[in-house]
Amino acid sequence: MGICSAGEYKERMYRMRKNIYMGGELLGRDDPRLKPGLDLIADTFERVNDPALKGLITATSHLTGEEIHRLNHIHQNPDDLLKKQECTRVMCQKVGGCIQRCMGIDALNALSVVTKDCDDAFGTEYYPRFVEFMKNFQKNDLVGNCAQSDVKGDRARRPFEQSDPDLYLRVIEKKKDGIVVRGCKAHNSNAPFCDEIVVVPTRLMTDKDADWSVAFAIPADTPGVKQVVRLTTTRPRKYLHSRYFFGLADSMTIFDDVFVPWERVFLCGEYYFASILAMLFATYHRHSYTGCKPAITDLILGASALVAEYNGVGDASHVKDKLADLIAVGELVYAAGIAASVKSTPANSGTYIPNIIYTNVGRYHAGVKLYHEFETLADLAGGLPATLPYEEDFFNPEIKDLLEKYMMRKDGISAENQHRLFRSLSDMLCSATAGVALVGGLHGGGSPIMEKIAIRNTYDIDARKRMVKRLCAIED
């Protein structure tokens, strides 16, 4: 197969075992409340036929030689990383936000590096297992979720030091045919809409943390897996439907003594490589942010310019200055991703790793500038997004004409178009979805402090000190 249709993807989801807990209920993937998020992921399948994405949204598998979805590809050269970044930006622009499909493949790219390195070091057999898993993943055009963040308990303690050892996911039993794991992974975006949950470690590990140094992949409806889901959508439209896809979902994924066959286990006790895997997933995922976050900035920029135009102040100098700031942020983040791709390096498996410095610099700026970008949009939009009457009132015959009269701003722009813009601005700025997107945009893929740590620990500061010593004629 290699490429599935949106319909085939949805049918897979509908057949899965009910294991989604939400609002005190047990749900199947066919529950209407899950439809917005399901439609969002389905759109990534539909986009294969989008002429604007020709040459971007598909790739050739290095494992099978078949055409596959770009978001299921293991990067084989810098151009693969560049195309993934560009494809992500364009797809996010088209749906109006996060496409939620990067986490799984970012984890799988990290595993393609670490499993080979671990085998080379210890004579394990993880990489052949991974290759077979990846062939099936690509053949069936599956959707992956990365479950990395443990609930962690006391942040000052390592996994082995916790009073409850289950606060980091761990191996509780090894059997002839597999392992049994227990724990909980948090912040698992798109988990209700995925085929496979890819579990990777969350932090640096020591020799005493071997039981927690585990990586594997299992179907999302495996017995013992319980997804406790928070779903975030905007108020449904009755009349003025938009083309935005708002359907965010995050899961606390509980592994209640879950059996994992050995063929799906990719690390088990190798604490050094567990640490490397945690870092590498973050690197790949932060590189994905250099594609999606510029797309978010594009949308904020467009909305800011449009609302300024509709308000009659589009040519004001302070507006132009704000728009230039938005452009600078978005393109700086994107440029960092380009540099990370061009400066990428091959691992022993042949997988290319984006440059860690440029990747983290890009993700850092995306995170710390996000709230300011939304502040710019709120500033130019004014207070109406927060106080806009309900959509139904604009279609009430008694007050419809009055509301249209008092919605008007600049001549030549219809009341309906004014309404459409401000209704969407309300979704972007004032909805539950907006709040979740802001927090997720700051912390997703690692909080800004984590990017700073990665930058500082990787950057050769001593070399810069030596430069200054040489120029100052300081002799050691």
N, C-alpha and C positions, 0 to 999 in steps of 0.2 A: 504493500500500500504506500506508505511514506507520507501521503497527503490525505487528510480526512476532510469531509464536509462538516459544516456546522451542525447539520442534522445528525450525522453519525456521532459526533461528539456528545450532543445532548442525549441521544439514546443510550450511550454508555453510562452517562450520569444517572439517568432514570432507572437503570437496572441495578444500581448499587444498593447494598444493604443500608437500611436506615440506621444511621449512627450520629445524626446531627441533633444536638440539644440546643434549643433556643426558646427563651421565654417560658420555660417550664414544660415544653413539648418535645417530643421525639419526631423528627422530620425526615422525609425522603428528599432527594434532590429535585423532585417534581413539585415540591410545595411552591405555590405562587409567590410567596415572599422571597424566595431565592432567585426568581426569574431575572431581576435586573443584573445581578452578578453573573448569572449563567449566560445571559445574553452578551455581556461584555466579553467573556472569554470566547464565546462562540464567534464573536466578530473577528477574532484573530484568525479563525479558520476561513471566514468569508473573504478576508482581505487578500488571500492568495490570488484571487481573481481581479484585484484592483490594479488597473494599468499604472497608477502612480507608484506602485511598489514593485513593478516588474524588475527583476534582477536583484532585488533586495530581500524579499520575504521568503525566498527559497534558497537552498544551498545544496551542494552535492556531498553526501555522506562519505567521509574518508573510510568508513568501515564497510559499507556495502556498495558504494558507487551510485546509489539511487538518489533521486531528488527528494529532499525533505524540507520541512518547515525550518526557516532560519532560527527560530526560537527553540529548536531541538538539536542544534548543531554544536559540535565540539570544535573550537577555533583552531585552525591549522596554520594560520599566517596572520600578519598584521591586517591584511585586507578583510579577513573574516571579522576581526574586532571592529574595524571601521564600519563595515556594513551592518553589523549588529547594532552599533550605536545609532547609525542613521535610520535604520529600519525602526528602531524603538522610538526615536523622535517623531518620525512621520506617523506611525501608528497611534501614538499618544495624541498627536495633534488632531487626528481624525475622529477620535472618540471623546476628546475633551478631558483626558486625564489618564491615570495609570491603567495599563493593559494587564497588569498582574500576572504575566506569564514568564517573567524573567527569572524569578527566584529559583525555580526548579532547575533550569538549565545552567544558571550560575553555580549552583551546588554541584551539578554533574560535571561541569568543566573542572571545578576544583578537585573532585574525586578522580577525574581522569589523570590528574597530575600526581596526587598523593598515593593512590593505589599502586602505581608503577614504581614510584620512589620507595615505598615501603617494601614491595616485593624485591627490589634490587638490594635493599639493605638487609632484609631479614629472611629472604627466601619464601615469603608467604605467597599466596595465590589469589590475591585480591584483584589484581588488574585483569586477568582473564575472566573472572566473574563479572567485573564491571563491563567489559567489552560485550559480553553476551547480553547483559541487562540492557546496555545502550542500544544494541541492534534491535531488540524487541521494542524499546521505547521509541526509536525512530520509525520502525516499520509500521507501528500502530498510531503514530502521531499523537503520543500521549501528552498530558499536561502534568507537570510536576509542581509540588510545593516543597519549599525548603523549611524544615523544622529545626531551627538552630537555637533560639533563645530559651534556655531553661528558666524556670521560675526563680531559681538561685538562692532563695532563703536569705540567710545572713550574708550580705555582700562582702563582709570582711573575712569570711571563711571560704576555704577551698571546698570542693565537693566532698572529700573524705572527712572534712572537719564539721560538716553540718550535723545538727542534732537529729534531723530526719534525713537519712541518706537518699531518699527518693526525690529531694528537691532539685537534684540534677538527675537527668535520665541515666539509668545504669543497667548493666547486665546483672541479673540476679541468679541466672542459671545457664550453664552450658550443657547442651545435650549432643548426642551423636549426630543428629540431623539439623541442629540449629541452636539458637540462643533464645532466652526469655528475657524481656526488658520491662522495666517499670519506671514511670516518671511522667513528667508533663512538660510539653514545649509550649511556649506562649508566643503571642503576636504572629500567628501563622496566617498571613494574608493569602487569600484565594483557596485555603484548605477545603472548603465545602465544594469547590468546583474543580478539584484535581483528581487525576487517576492515581497518582503515586505520591506518597509522602517520603521525601528524602531527608533522613535525619543525619545531622552532622554536629560535632561538638561546638560548644559556645565560647571556650576560653582556652588559655594555656593550661596544660596539665602537667602534673608531676608523676613520679613513679607510684606514689600513693593513690593517685587518681585513675589507676588502670581500669577499674570496673566502669568508670564513667567515660572512658576513651573509646567510644563506639560510633560507628557510622553504618547505616543500612538504608534500604528502601523497601517499602511495603505498600500494597494497595490501600487506598484511603479508607476502605470499608472493612479492613481486616478485623476479625473478632478480637475484642479487647481494646480497640481504638475507639475513643469517644471524643467527638468534636463538640466543644461547648462554644457556640458561635455568637458573636455580636455582629449584627447586620446593620449597615448604615446606608440609607437611601434618602433621596430628597422627596418632598411632598409630590405625590402623583399629579400629573397634568390631566385636565379633562378637556381642554379646548386648545390651548396654544402649545402643542407638543414641540419639543426641541429634539435636536440630534445628539445631545450629550448622552453619554452612558454613565449613569451614576449607580454603582452597585458594589460598594466596598463590603468585604466580609473578613473578619479576623477570628481565629480560633485559638482557644486554649485546648490543645490536643493532648488528651490523657491516654497514656499507654498503660493499661491495667493488666499487667502480666501478659504481654503480647509475645507470641512465638514468631521468630523470624528465621526462615530456612538459611542454611549456610550460604547457599548460592546468592543470597541477597545481602550478605554481610560484607562490608568493605573495609572495616577496621574493627578490631576487638582486642583492646588492651595495649595497643602500641601508642603510648601516651605522647611520645615525641611527635609522631605524625598526626595525632589528633590535634595537637597545637598548631601544626602547620596547616591542617585542613581548615580549622576555625579561621585562621588569618586569610587563607586563600579564597574561601567563600566570600568573605567580606570584600576582598579585592575585586573579584569578578562582579559582585553585586554593586559595589560603589562605581565600577565602570559603567554598569547599566544605568545608574543614576545620571551619568553625564549625557545620556540620551534622553531619558524621560523628563528630567528636571528642566532642561532647556525648552522642552515642549510645553511644560507648565508655564514657564516664563513667557513663551510665545502667546499663550492664551491670555495671560494677565496683561501683557503688552497690548494685544489686540482689543481686549475689553476696555482697558484704560483709554486707549486712543479713541475708541468708538463712543464711549460715554462722554468723553470730553467734547467730541464733535456734536453729539446729540444735545449736550448742555450749552453749546454755542461758544465754547472756550478752547476749541481744538488748536487754534493758532496762538494761544497765549504762550509767552516765553517760558513760564514756570512749568507749563504742561510739557513742552518740548524737552525741557531739562529732565523731567521725571521719566519721560519715555526713553531718553538716551541712557539714563541709569539702568533701566530695565534691559535694554539691548546689551549694554556692557556686561551685566551679570550673566545673562543667558548665554551669550557667545563666549564669554570667558570659561564658563563651566564646560561648554561643548568643546572649546579648543583644548582644554585640559584632557578631555577624553580622546581627542584626536592624537594629542602628543603621547598619551598612554598607549594607544594602539600602535603608533609608528615606532615607539621605543619599547614595544613588547619583546619578550624573549621566549625561546622554546624550552619546554621542560623535556625530561628524558622520554616521556610518552609521545612527544611531538606536539602536544597542546601548547598554544601560545598564551603566556601570562602577561596581562597589561602591566605597564610600569607602575610600581606601587606608589611612588611619589606623586606623579601626575594624577593618578586615579584618586588619591586621597585629597589632593589639593582641590580637584574639581568637586568632589563630593562635599568637602568642607564648606566651600563657598556657596554651594547650592543650599546647604542647611542653614547657615548663619544669615543668609540674605532672604530667606523665604518669607519670614514675617514682614520684613520691610517691603517686599514686593506686594503682598496683600494689603499692607498699609497704604501704599501708593494707589492701588485700585480703590480702596475705601475712601481715600481722600478725594479722588476725582469723581467718584460716583455720588458722594454726599450721603445723606441719611436715608434716602428712599428705599434702598435694598432691605433695610431693617424694619421699615414700617409699611411697606407696600401691602395694600389690602389683598384679601384672598382672591384668587383667580375667578371664582364663581361670581363675585360681586361685579366684575367687569361685564358679565353676561346676564345680569339681572336687569330686565327691561325697565324697571323703575329708576335705576341710577346709572345705567350703562352710558348714556350720552353725557351725563355729568362727569363721570370718571374719565371718559375719553377727553373731554374738554380740559380737565385740570391735570391730565397727564402731559399735555403738550409742552414742548420746549421750543426747539429750533424749528422755524418754518420749513416746510417741505419734507418733513419726516412724519409719517403717519402716527396716530395714537397707538395703533396696533404694534408697530415696530418699536416705539418707545416702550410699550408694555412688555413686548418679548424680551428686549434687552434687560430691562430692570428685573423681570422675573428670573432670568438666568443669573444676573448679578446677585440676586437674593440667594439663589442656590449656591453660587460660588463663595459668598462671603458670610452668610448668616445661617446656613442650615447645619444640621448635625454632620452631614457629609463634609462640609467645609471645616468644621472643628477637627474631625478625625484626620482629614487630609493635612491639616497644618501640623498636628502632632506627629503624624506619620512621616511627613516630609522632613521634619527636624531630626527624628530619631531612626527612621528606617535605614537599614544598612549600616547602622552604627551612629551614635550621637556625635556631634562635632568634637567632643573631647577625644573620642576614639580615633578620629581622623588625625587630630593633632599628635596623638601618641604614635600612630603609624608613621606620620611624616617625620617626627623628631627621631624616632628609633631607626629609621631607614636612611635618613639624610646624613651625608658625610660632613658633619660640622667640623671635625678635626682638620679636614683638608682645608677648610676656609680659614681656620685659625693659623694653619701653616702659611697660607698665602699672605696673611697680614704680617706674620712674623718675618717672612722674607722681605716684604716691602719696608718694614721697619728696621731691617737689618738686626733682628734679634736672633742670637745664636743660642741653641739649646746646649 
